[in-house]
Amino acid sequence: MTGLHDRHRAVIPDWVALYYQRPIEITHGEGRHVWDADGNRYLDFFGGILTTMTAHALPEVTKAVSEQAGRIIHSSTLYLNRPMVELAERVATLSGIPDARVFFTTSGTEANDTALMLATGYRGSNQILAMRNSYHGRSFSAVSITGNRGWSPTSLSPLQTLYVHGGVRTRGPYAQLSDAQFIEACVADLEDILGQTRGGIAALIAEPVQGVGGFTSPPDGLYAAFREVLGRHGILWISDEVQTGWGRTGDHFWGWQAHAESGPPDLLTFAKGIGNGMSIGGVVARAEIMNSLDANSISTFGGSPVTMAAGAANLSYLLEHDLQGNARRVGGLLIERLRAIGAGVASVREVRGRGLMIGIELVKPGTDEANPEAATAVLEAAREGGLLIGKGGGHNTSVLRIAPPLSLTVAEAEEGAAILERALHSV
Protein backbone atom coordinates (compact mmCIF):
# COMPACT_ATOMS: atom_id res chain seq x y z
CA MET A 1 0.00 0.00 0.00
CA THR A 2 3.03 2.29 -0.13
CA GLY A 3 1.94 3.87 -3.40
CA LEU A 4 -1.58 4.68 -2.22
CA HIS A 5 -0.23 5.81 1.15
CA ASP A 6 2.11 8.26 -0.56
CA ARG A 7 -0.73 9.58 -2.69
CA HIS A 8 -2.90 9.91 0.44
CA ARG A 9 -0.24 11.99 2.20
CA ALA A 10 0.16 14.23 -0.85
CA VAL A 11 -3.49 15.32 -1.00
CA ILE A 12 -5.19 14.52 2.35
CA PRO A 13 -4.61 16.75 5.43
CA ASP A 14 -1.98 15.62 7.92
CA TRP A 15 -4.59 15.60 10.69
CA VAL A 16 -6.60 12.85 8.97
CA ALA A 17 -5.01 10.01 10.90
CA LEU A 18 -4.48 6.48 9.61
CA TYR A 19 -4.29 3.36 11.76
CA TYR A 20 -1.17 1.15 11.60
CA GLN A 21 2.45 1.77 10.63
CA ARG A 22 1.58 0.15 7.32
CA PRO A 23 -1.95 1.47 6.66
CA ILE A 24 -4.35 -0.92 4.99
CA GLU A 25 -6.87 -0.39 2.20
CA ILE A 26 -10.08 -2.28 2.91
CA THR A 27 -11.53 -3.41 -0.40
CA HIS A 28 -14.55 -5.53 0.50
CA GLY A 29 -16.40 -7.18 3.35
CA GLU A 30 -18.98 -9.81 4.20
CA GLY A 31 -20.70 -10.44 7.51
CA ARG A 32 -18.23 -9.63 10.27
CA HIS A 33 -15.14 -9.89 8.05
CA VAL A 34 -13.28 -7.54 5.70
CA TRP A 35 -10.40 -8.01 3.26
CA ASP A 36 -7.56 -5.65 2.40
CA ALA A 37 -5.97 -4.98 -0.99
CA ASP A 38 -3.31 -7.62 -0.30
CA GLY A 39 -5.96 -10.30 0.20
CA ASN A 40 -5.63 -10.50 4.00
CA ARG A 41 -8.84 -11.37 5.85
CA TYR A 42 -9.75 -9.69 9.15
CA LEU A 43 -12.41 -10.16 11.78
CA ASP A 44 -13.85 -6.66 12.17
CA PHE A 45 -14.31 -5.57 15.78
CA PHE A 46 -14.65 -1.85 15.01
CA GLY A 47 -17.15 -1.63 12.13
CA GLY A 48 -15.78 1.55 10.58
CA ILE A 49 -16.10 3.34 13.94
CA LEU A 50 -19.32 1.65 15.15
CA THR A 51 -21.00 2.27 11.81
CA THR A 52 -21.31 -1.14 10.13
CA MET A 53 -23.93 -2.04 12.70
CA THR A 54 -25.56 -5.17 11.31
CA ALA A 55 -23.10 -6.75 8.86
CA HIS A 56 -20.85 -5.98 5.92
CA ALA A 57 -22.57 -6.32 2.53
CA LEU A 58 -25.90 -7.10 4.19
CA PRO A 59 -28.05 -8.30 1.26
CA GLU A 60 -31.21 -6.57 2.50
CA VAL A 61 -29.46 -3.18 2.63
CA THR A 62 -27.58 -3.67 -0.63
CA LYS A 63 -30.82 -4.57 -2.40
CA ALA A 64 -32.70 -1.58 -0.95
CA VAL A 65 -29.94 0.81 -2.06
CA SER A 66 -29.77 -0.67 -5.54
CA GLU A 67 -33.52 -0.60 -6.09
CA GLN A 68 -33.90 2.97 -4.84
CA ALA A 69 -30.91 4.17 -6.88
CA GLY A 70 -32.59 2.70 -9.94
CA ARG A 71 -35.64 4.90 -9.31
CA ILE A 72 -34.23 8.23 -8.09
CA ILE A 73 -31.14 9.06 -6.04
CA HIS A 74 -31.75 12.65 -5.00
CA SER A 75 -34.44 15.30 -4.71
CA SER A 76 -33.71 17.36 -1.47
CA THR A 77 -36.12 18.26 1.33
CA LEU A 78 -37.96 20.72 -0.93
CA TYR A 79 -40.08 17.86 -2.25
CA LEU A 80 -42.15 15.18 -0.58
CA ASN A 81 -39.96 12.16 0.04
CA ARG A 82 -41.73 8.89 0.88
CA PRO A 83 -38.63 6.96 2.12
CA MET A 84 -37.75 9.87 4.44
CA VAL A 85 -41.26 10.15 5.88
CA GLU A 86 -41.53 6.40 6.41
CA LEU A 87 -38.20 6.16 8.24
CA ALA A 88 -38.99 9.30 10.27
CA GLU A 89 -42.26 7.73 11.44
CA ARG A 90 -40.42 4.66 12.70
CA VAL A 91 -37.62 6.62 14.38
CA ALA A 92 -40.10 8.98 16.06
CA THR A 93 -41.97 6.02 17.55
CA LEU A 94 -38.80 4.22 18.65
CA SER A 95 -37.31 7.37 20.24
CA GLY A 96 -39.76 7.40 23.13
CA ILE A 97 -40.10 11.18 22.79
CA PRO A 98 -43.77 12.27 22.76
CA ASP A 99 -45.08 14.20 19.75
CA ALA A 100 -41.67 13.75 18.14
CA ARG A 101 -40.37 15.38 14.98
CA VAL A 102 -37.34 14.03 13.09
CA PHE A 103 -34.80 15.96 11.02
CA PHE A 104 -32.30 13.93 9.02
CA THR A 105 -28.69 15.01 8.47
CA THR A 106 -25.68 13.34 6.88
CA SER A 107 -23.56 12.76 10.01
CA GLY A 108 -23.50 12.70 13.79
CA THR A 109 -21.53 15.94 13.82
CA GLU A 110 -24.25 17.66 11.83
CA ALA A 111 -26.94 16.11 14.02
CA ASN A 112 -25.34 17.51 17.18
CA ASP A 113 -24.79 20.85 15.49
CA THR A 114 -28.51 20.97 14.65
CA ALA A 115 -29.51 19.99 18.18
CA LEU A 116 -27.35 22.80 19.59
CA MET A 117 -28.95 25.29 17.21
CA LEU A 118 -32.43 24.16 18.22
CA ALA A 119 -31.69 24.21 21.96
CA THR A 120 -29.95 27.57 22.00
CA GLY A 121 -32.65 29.14 19.83
CA TYR A 122 -35.48 27.67 21.88
CA ARG A 123 -33.93 28.78 25.17
CA GLY A 124 -32.48 32.09 23.93
CA SER A 125 -29.06 31.24 25.39
CA ASN A 126 -25.66 30.21 24.05
CA GLN A 127 -24.65 28.53 27.31
CA ILE A 128 -24.25 24.76 27.16
CA LEU A 129 -23.44 22.15 29.78
CA ALA A 130 -21.25 19.29 28.55
CA MET A 131 -19.48 16.38 30.16
CA ARG A 132 -15.76 16.19 30.80
CA ASN A 133 -14.03 13.70 28.49
CA SER A 134 -16.83 14.06 25.93
CA TYR A 135 -16.76 14.08 22.13
CA HIS A 136 -19.59 15.27 19.90
CA GLY A 137 -18.12 15.80 16.43
CA ARG A 138 -15.86 17.80 14.20
CA SER A 139 -17.78 21.01 13.40
CA PHE A 140 -16.96 24.37 14.99
CA SER A 141 -19.88 24.13 17.42
CA ALA A 142 -19.35 20.43 18.18
CA VAL A 143 -15.66 20.97 18.93
CA SER A 144 -16.61 23.75 21.34
CA ILE A 145 -18.55 21.29 23.53
CA THR A 146 -15.94 18.53 23.34
CA GLY A 147 -14.37 17.94 26.76
CA ASN A 148 -11.40 16.02 25.37
CA ARG A 149 -8.42 18.11 24.35
CA GLY A 150 -7.13 15.45 21.99
CA TRP A 151 -10.12 16.15 19.73
CA SER A 152 -10.50 19.89 20.31
CA PRO A 153 -8.21 21.78 17.90
CA THR A 154 -9.35 25.31 18.82
CA SER A 155 -10.39 27.20 21.94
CA LEU A 156 -12.51 29.59 19.87
CA SER A 157 -16.21 28.92 20.24
CA PRO A 158 -19.68 30.22 19.36
CA LEU A 159 -20.87 28.83 22.70
CA GLN A 160 -20.09 29.30 26.37
CA THR A 161 -19.49 25.74 27.55
CA LEU A 162 -19.39 24.59 31.16
CA TYR A 163 -18.10 21.09 31.87
CA VAL A 164 -19.51 18.91 34.63
CA HIS A 165 -18.35 15.68 36.28
CA GLY A 166 -19.92 12.30 35.76
CA GLY A 167 -18.93 10.77 32.43
CA VAL A 168 -15.95 8.84 33.82
CA ARG A 169 -16.68 6.51 36.73
CA THR A 170 -13.25 5.16 37.70
CA ARG A 171 -11.02 8.23 37.38
CA GLY A 172 -11.17 11.73 38.81
CA PRO A 173 -11.97 13.16 42.24
CA TYR A 174 -15.08 11.01 42.81
CA ALA A 175 -13.70 7.66 41.63
CA GLN A 176 -13.43 6.14 45.12
CA LEU A 177 -17.04 6.87 46.06
CA SER A 178 -19.88 4.36 45.91
CA ASP A 179 -22.26 4.68 42.95
CA ALA A 180 -24.85 6.49 45.08
CA GLN A 181 -22.22 8.83 46.52
CA PHE A 182 -20.76 9.38 43.03
CA ILE A 183 -24.16 10.50 41.71
CA GLU A 184 -24.70 12.70 44.76
CA ALA A 185 -21.31 14.39 44.27
CA CYS A 186 -21.89 14.96 40.55
CA VAL A 187 -25.32 16.45 41.20
CA ALA A 188 -23.75 18.76 43.81
CA ASP A 189 -21.16 19.79 41.21
CA LEU A 190 -23.94 20.53 38.71
CA GLU A 191 -25.84 22.57 41.29
CA ASP A 192 -22.66 24.50 42.09
CA ILE A 193 -22.07 25.36 38.43
CA LEU A 194 -25.65 26.54 38.00
CA GLY A 195 -25.24 28.73 41.07
CA GLN A 196 -22.20 30.39 39.51
CA THR A 197 -23.81 31.06 36.14
CA ARG A 198 -25.60 34.20 35.06
CA GLY A 199 -28.62 33.79 32.78
CA GLY A 200 -30.35 30.67 31.59
CA ILE A 201 -28.39 27.68 30.30
CA ALA A 202 -29.79 26.20 27.10
CA ALA A 203 -29.06 22.50 27.47
CA LEU A 204 -26.94 19.67 28.78
CA ILE A 205 -25.53 17.46 26.02
CA ALA A 206 -24.22 14.06 27.07
CA GLU A 207 -23.28 10.68 25.62
CA PRO A 208 -24.79 7.92 27.77
CA VAL A 209 -21.57 6.00 27.09
CA GLN A 210 -18.67 8.19 25.98
CA GLY A 211 -17.35 6.89 22.67
CA VAL A 212 -14.07 8.57 21.74
CA GLY A 213 -13.49 9.03 25.48
CA GLY A 214 -12.91 5.29 25.81
CA PHE A 215 -16.36 3.74 26.37
CA THR A 216 -16.67 5.24 29.84
CA SER A 217 -20.06 5.74 31.50
CA PRO A 218 -21.56 6.92 34.78
CA PRO A 219 -23.58 4.75 37.12
CA ASP A 220 -27.10 4.08 35.86
CA GLY A 221 -29.42 6.85 37.00
CA LEU A 222 -26.95 9.75 36.91
CA TYR A 223 -28.72 11.57 34.09
CA ALA A 224 -32.07 10.99 35.75
CA ALA A 225 -30.67 12.75 38.83
CA PHE A 226 -29.28 15.50 36.61
CA ARG A 227 -32.67 15.80 34.91
CA GLU A 228 -34.36 16.67 38.20
CA VAL A 229 -31.99 19.62 38.58
CA LEU A 230 -32.21 20.64 34.94
CA GLY A 231 -36.00 20.52 35.02
CA ARG A 232 -36.16 23.06 37.85
CA HIS A 233 -34.22 25.50 35.67
CA GLY A 234 -35.95 24.73 32.36
CA ILE A 235 -32.69 23.38 30.91
CA LEU A 236 -33.03 20.90 28.05
CA TRP A 237 -31.34 17.47 27.91
CA ILE A 238 -29.75 16.37 24.64
CA SER A 239 -28.82 12.67 24.57
CA ASP A 240 -26.06 12.03 22.03
CA GLU A 241 -26.90 8.51 20.83
CA VAL A 242 -24.58 8.54 17.82
CA GLN A 243 -22.66 5.55 19.21
CA THR A 244 -25.03 4.14 21.83
CA GLY A 245 -28.26 3.98 19.81
CA TRP A 246 -30.09 1.10 18.09
CA GLY A 247 -29.42 -1.54 20.76
CA ARG A 248 -25.63 -1.59 20.79
CA THR A 249 -25.48 -1.51 24.59
CA GLY A 250 -27.61 -4.67 24.72
CA ASP A 251 -29.60 -3.80 27.83
CA HIS A 252 -31.40 -0.93 26.13
CA PHE A 253 -32.34 0.28 22.66
CA TRP A 254 -31.10 3.79 23.56
CA GLY A 255 -28.40 4.69 26.02
CA TRP A 256 -30.69 7.16 27.81
CA GLN A 257 -32.88 4.27 28.96
CA ALA A 258 -30.28 3.35 31.58
CA HIS A 259 -31.37 6.62 33.22
CA ALA A 260 -35.04 6.24 32.42
CA GLU A 261 -36.55 7.34 35.72
CA SER A 262 -36.79 10.84 34.27
CA GLY A 263 -38.29 9.75 30.98
CA PRO A 264 -36.89 10.44 27.50
CA PRO A 265 -34.57 13.35 26.70
CA ASP A 266 -35.87 16.56 25.15
CA LEU A 267 -33.66 16.00 22.11
CA LEU A 268 -31.95 12.86 20.84
CA THR A 269 -29.25 12.73 18.19
CA PHE A 270 -28.30 9.66 16.17
CA ALA A 271 -26.11 8.58 13.25
CA LYS A 272 -23.52 5.87 12.47
CA GLY A 273 -25.18 2.46 12.80
CA ILE A 274 -28.62 3.25 11.40
CA GLY A 275 -27.22 3.55 7.86
CA ASN A 276 -24.89 0.53 8.14
CA GLY A 277 -22.31 2.64 6.31
CA MET A 278 -24.58 5.04 4.44
CA SER A 279 -24.43 8.67 5.58
CA ILE A 280 -27.37 9.13 7.91
CA GLY A 281 -27.63 11.29 11.00
CA GLY A 282 -30.54 13.00 12.63
CA VAL A 283 -32.24 14.78 15.50
CA VAL A 284 -35.45 13.80 17.27
CA ALA A 285 -37.14 16.42 19.43
CA ARG A 286 -40.52 17.35 20.84
CA ALA A 287 -42.53 19.29 18.28
CA GLU A 288 -42.48 22.51 20.30
CA ILE A 289 -38.66 22.48 20.24
CA MET A 290 -38.16 21.26 16.68
CA ASN A 291 -40.77 23.66 15.28
CA SER A 292 -39.39 26.64 17.19
CA LEU A 293 -36.92 27.42 14.41
CA ASP A 294 -38.14 30.75 13.05
CA ALA A 295 -36.08 30.94 9.85
CA ASN A 296 -36.03 29.01 6.60
CA SER A 297 -34.01 25.81 6.65
CA ILE A 298 -33.56 22.84 4.34
CA SER A 299 -31.18 19.95 3.86
CA THR A 300 -29.78 19.21 0.44
CA PHE A 301 -28.53 15.74 1.30
CA GLY A 302 -30.19 14.90 4.62
CA GLY A 303 -33.00 12.43 4.03
CA SER A 304 -31.71 11.32 0.64
CA PRO A 305 -34.02 8.63 -0.82
CA VAL A 306 -31.12 6.20 -1.17
CA THR A 307 -29.82 6.58 2.38
CA MET A 308 -33.37 6.44 3.77
CA ALA A 309 -34.00 3.19 1.90
CA ALA A 310 -30.80 1.79 3.39
CA GLY A 311 -31.74 2.94 6.89
CA ALA A 312 -35.21 1.44 6.67
CA ALA A 313 -33.91 -1.94 5.46
CA ASN A 314 -31.18 -1.95 8.10
CA LEU A 315 -33.59 -1.06 10.90
CA SER A 316 -35.98 -3.80 9.80
CA TYR A 317 -33.18 -6.37 9.84
CA LEU A 318 -32.01 -5.17 13.28
CA LEU A 319 -35.48 -5.50 14.80
CA GLU A 320 -36.54 -8.71 13.04
CA HIS A 321 -33.35 -10.52 14.09
CA ASP A 322 -33.29 -9.09 17.65
CA LEU A 323 -29.76 -7.79 17.29
CA GLN A 324 -30.16 -5.88 20.54
CA GLY A 325 -30.69 -9.21 22.29
CA ASN A 326 -27.70 -10.64 20.45
CA ALA A 327 -25.58 -7.70 21.60
CA ARG A 328 -26.65 -8.39 25.17
CA ARG A 329 -25.99 -12.12 25.02
CA VAL A 330 -22.82 -12.26 22.92
CA GLY A 331 -21.51 -9.00 24.36
CA GLY A 332 -22.00 -10.34 27.89
CA LEU A 333 -19.99 -13.43 27.06
CA LEU A 334 -17.27 -11.39 25.32
CA ILE A 335 -16.80 -8.90 28.14
CA GLU A 336 -16.49 -11.68 30.72
CA ARG A 337 -13.95 -13.46 28.53
CA LEU A 338 -11.97 -10.22 28.14
CA ARG A 339 -12.09 -9.55 31.89
CA ALA A 340 -10.66 -13.00 32.52
CA ILE A 341 -7.87 -12.26 30.02
CA GLY A 342 -7.25 -8.81 31.49
CA ALA A 343 -6.86 -10.24 34.99
CA GLY A 344 -3.67 -11.92 33.82
CA VAL A 345 -2.18 -8.90 32.04
CA ALA A 346 -0.41 -6.33 34.23
CA SER A 347 -1.02 -3.45 31.81
CA VAL A 348 -4.83 -3.89 31.79
CA ARG A 349 -6.37 -1.49 34.28
CA GLU A 350 -10.02 -2.08 33.46
CA VAL A 351 -12.30 -3.90 31.03
CA ARG A 352 -15.62 -2.02 30.87
CA GLY A 353 -18.67 -1.54 28.73
CA ARG A 354 -22.06 -3.06 28.01
CA GLY A 355 -23.39 -5.03 25.09
CA LEU A 356 -21.07 -4.87 22.12
CA MET A 357 -19.43 -1.62 23.23
CA ILE A 358 -16.37 -2.67 25.23
CA GLY A 359 -13.23 -0.80 26.27
CA ILE A 360 -9.92 -2.18 27.56
CA GLU A 361 -7.93 0.52 29.37
CA LEU A 362 -4.16 0.06 29.37
CA VAL A 363 -1.73 1.58 31.87
CA LYS A 364 1.93 1.31 32.71
CA PRO A 365 2.12 -1.78 34.96
CA GLY A 366 1.89 -1.03 38.65
CA THR A 367 0.55 2.50 38.05
CA ASP A 368 -2.61 4.34 36.97
CA GLU A 369 -0.67 6.16 34.26
CA ALA A 370 -2.13 5.89 30.76
CA ASN A 371 -0.14 3.80 28.30
CA PRO A 372 -0.91 4.93 24.73
CA GLU A 373 2.24 3.20 23.44
CA ALA A 374 0.89 -0.15 24.63
CA ALA A 375 -2.49 0.56 23.03
CA THR A 376 -0.80 1.27 19.71
CA ALA A 377 1.29 -1.90 20.01
CA VAL A 378 -1.77 -4.05 20.79
CA LEU A 379 -3.64 -2.47 17.87
CA GLU A 380 -0.77 -3.49 15.58
CA ALA A 381 -0.46 -6.98 17.05
CA ALA A 382 -4.20 -7.58 16.73
CA ARG A 383 -4.05 -6.53 13.08
CA GLU A 384 -1.19 -8.96 12.50
CA GLY A 385 -3.36 -11.65 14.11
CA GLY A 386 -6.29 -10.88 11.83
CA LEU A 387 -8.42 -8.60 14.04
CA LEU A 388 -9.35 -4.92 13.59
CA ILE A 389 -10.08 -2.90 16.73
CA GLY A 390 -10.11 0.80 17.59
CA LYS A 391 -8.51 3.19 20.07
CA GLY A 392 -9.73 6.03 22.25
CA GLY A 393 -9.76 7.23 25.81
CA GLY A 394 -9.32 10.61 27.40
CA HIS A 395 -6.34 12.60 26.23
CA ASN A 396 -3.99 9.67 25.77
CA THR A 397 -5.77 7.14 23.50
CA SER A 398 -4.85 4.30 25.84
CA VAL A 399 -8.14 2.43 25.57
CA LEU A 400 -8.78 -0.35 23.07
CA ARG A 401 -12.28 0.07 21.63
CA ILE A 402 -14.21 -3.05 20.67
CA ALA A 403 -17.50 -2.63 18.82
CA PRO A 404 -18.25 -5.40 16.30
CA PRO A 405 -21.38 -5.59 14.14
CA LEU A 406 -24.34 -6.55 16.30
CA SER A 407 -24.78 -9.85 14.43
CA LEU A 408 -21.51 -11.17 15.92
CA THR A 409 -21.64 -14.89 16.68
CA VAL A 410 -20.37 -16.61 19.83
CA ALA A 411 -17.68 -18.37 17.77
CA GLU A 412 -16.50 -15.05 16.31
CA ALA A 413 -16.48 -13.46 19.76
CA GLU A 414 -14.27 -16.27 21.02
CA GLU A 415 -11.99 -15.99 17.96
CA GLY A 416 -11.57 -12.25 18.49
CA ALA A 417 -10.93 -12.68 22.22
CA ALA A 418 -8.24 -15.27 21.51
CA ILE A 419 -6.49 -12.91 19.06
CA LEU A 420 -6.69 -10.08 21.60
CA GLU A 421 -5.29 -12.34 24.32
CA ARG A 422 -2.25 -13.11 22.19
CA ALA A 423 -1.84 -9.45 21.25
CA LEU A 424 -2.01 -8.30 24.87
CA HIS A 425 0.52 -10.90 26.02
CA SER A 426 2.86 -10.09 23.14
CA VAL A 427 3.02 -6.48 24.32
Secondary structure as UniProt FT lines:
FT   HELIX           2..11
FT   TURN            14..15
FT   STRAND          26..31
FT   STRAND          33..36
FT   TURN            37..38
FT   STRAND          41..44
FT   HELIX           47..50
FT   HELIX           59..71
FT   TURN            77..78
FT   HELIX           82..95
FT   TURN            98..99
FT   STRAND          100..105
FT   HELIX           108..123
FT   STRAND          127..131
FT   TURN            132..133
FT   HELIX           140..143
FT   TURN            144..145
FT   HELIX           149..151
FT   STRAND          160..164
FT   TURN            173..176
FT   HELIX           179..195
FT   STRAND          203..206
FT   TURN            211..214
FT   TURN            220..221
FT   HELIX           222..233
FT   STRAND          236..240
FT   TURN            242..249
FT   HELIX           255..262
FT   STRAND          267..270
FT   HELIX           272..275
FT   TURN            276..277
FT   STRAND          281..286
FT   HELIX           287..290
FT   TURN            291..292
FT   TURN            302..303
FT   HELIX           305..320
FT   TURN            321..322
FT   HELIX           323..342
FT   TURN            343..344
FT   TURN            346..347
FT   STRAND          348..354
FT   TURN            355..356
FT   STRAND          357..363
FT   TURN            365..366
FT   HELIX           372..384
FT   TURN            385..386
FT   STRAND          387..388
FT   STRAND          390..392
FT   TURN            394..397
FT   STRAND          399..402
FT   TURN            406..407
FT   HELIX           410..426
//
